[in-house]
Amino acid sequence: MKTSGLFIKALEHEGVEYIFGVPGEENLDFLESLRNSKSIQLILTRHEQAAGSMAATYGRLTGRPGVCLSTLGPGATNFVTAAAYAQLVAMPMLMISGQKPIYHSKQGRFQIVDVVGLMRPLTKLSCQITHGNNVASTVREAVRLAATERPGAVYLELPEDVAAMDTGEVDLFNRSIRTYATAEASVLNQARSKIQS
């Protein structure tokens, strides 16, 4: 299985239903794997900023991370406004972008922007996936961070050569069940009485 296929399997395992995005050369392996998914639908947008806003809004309405996809460089930088919006308003959101190959690139640094560095101050997590064996744990951590504590935006960059890399059979990580403490009605009534007095 390719890294891109494992990435899609991990997203399916996390319950992702939609990915909002714009196709590009650097995310073609990811899109091909997404095409074979039975449970995730690609919602094609005209612009990455719209994809990011749709993902953030999905996160706000459902409480589950909305996912958006872009190509590299200027495409990925169009997620900045949506990332800031999601972070400020506490909306769970996962942004994914492609990138030029990191091991062998015939085009040198053409259109390469340090989007991981750019997103770091705007997100709860910003990282590049450098090997296929890291995908399952990275996706699990990204989704967990996006949805828990104070929800917010996370960013994952998938280079073209890593997406095409063959991986062995990798076990997916189980989602953790979030439980929150609840107060009994009598305790809440006592607190309300003290506040009122």
N, C-alpha and C positions, 0 to 999 in steps of 0.2 A: 504494500500500500504506500502511496505517496504521502508526504507530509500534509499536503492540501486535503487529501481524503481523510486523514486522521483529524485534522482541524475541523472539518465538517462533522465528522462523527462525534467529536467532543462537543460541538455546539448543539447537535441533536440531543445528545445526552443531557445537556443543560436545559433542554426544553425550548430552545430558540425556534420560533415559528416564521419570522420574517427577517430578511436582511435588506436594508434600503441602500441603494448605491449606484455607482457609475462604473461600468466595465473599463478596463484598460489593459494594455499589453502586459504589465507587470503583475496583474492578478488573474491572468487567464487560467492557470492551473487551478487556482482556488475556485473560479467560476465553473470550470469543467467538473470539478468535484461537487460543487453546489448543484449543478444540473442533474446529477444522479441522486440527489437527496429526495426522499419520499415525504419528508416532513417540514423542510424549510423552503419558503418561497422567496424569490428575489423580486423586490419591488424596484423597478428601474426608475431612476430620477434623472432630471435634466442637469442637475448641478449637485456637487458634493455638499454644499451648505444646506440645501433642501434635505438631502439624505440624513445629515447630522441632526437637523431640527426634527425630522420625522422620528428618528431613533430616540431622541431625548423625550419627545412627547409620548411615544409609546411607553418608555420607561416610567414617565410620570403617571400615566393612566393605568398601567398594569402592575407597577411595583417590581417588574422583572426587567433586566437590562435590555434596552433596545439596541439593535446592532446595525451598524452602517459600514459601508465598504467604499474605498476609493483606490485610485492608482497612486503612484509615487509623487513626490515633489509638490508642485503647485496644486495638484488634486488633493493631496493629503492636508495641505495647509488650509484648504477651504473648510476643514472641520473645526478650526480654531474657535469661531464664534459659537458653534453648537457645544463645544467642549466647555467653554466658559459658562454658557447658559446652564448646562446640565450640572456643572460643579456648584454654581452659585445657588441654584434652586433645589439641589439635592435630588436629581433625577438619575436613576441608574442607566448607564449607557456604555456600550463597548464599540470603539472605533477600530477598524482594521484597514490597513493600507498595504499595498504592494511596495516593492523596492527593487532596485537593480540588483543583480547577483552580487553577493558579497565575497564569494570565493574566486570567481573568474568573471570579469566584466570586459566585454569587447569595446564598450563605449566609454570607458573610464568613468568620470564623475558627472557625466551629462545628466542634468535634471535631478541630481542628488541633493537633497536638503536634509539637514539633521532634524527630522520631524520628531524623533524620540526626544531629543533635547528641547525642542520647541514646545512639546506637549507636557514636559515634566512639571512646570509650575501650574498647569491648568488641570491636571488629572491626579487621581489617586495612585495610578500606576502607568508608566510609560516604558515599554521595552521592545526590543527587537528579538524575534525568535531566530536563533542561530543554528539550531539543529532540530531535526524532526523528532528526536526522542524527548524533547522538552515541551512539545505541543500540548499533550494531555494535561500536564501539571500547570502549565502557564495559562491555558484557557480556564481551568478550574479556579485558579487563584484570581484571575481577572474578573470572572463572573462573581465570585464571592466578594471581592472588594467593591465592585460596582454596586452590589445590592445591599451590603450590610453596613452597620453603624450609621453614619450619615451617608446615604447613597451619593454616587457621583460618577464621573466619567473615567474610563480607562482606555488606554491606547496600545494596540499591538501592531507591530510592523512585521510583515512576512516577505522576506526577500525572494525573488523569482527562483533562484537556484535552490534555496531551502524548501520552497513549496514543491519543487519537482523531485526532491530527494526521497529515496526509498527508505521506509522505516520498517522495522520488524513489527510483530504483533505487540502492541502496547496496550496495557490495561487502562481503561478510563477510570477516573476517580469519581467516587460516589458523591453526590451533592449532599451537603450537610443540611439538616433540618434546623431552621431557625426557630427558637422558642423564646418568647419574651415573658418576663414576669408580669403577673397581673395582680392587682390588689382586690381584696374582698370588698363588697359593697359597704359593709359596716365601717371599714377603715376609711373608705372614701367619704362616707357621710360624716365621720368624726373630723376629718381634715376640712371638709366644707364648712362645718359648724365653727371650727376655730378660725378659719379665714373670715367668715362673716362677722364673728364677734370681734 
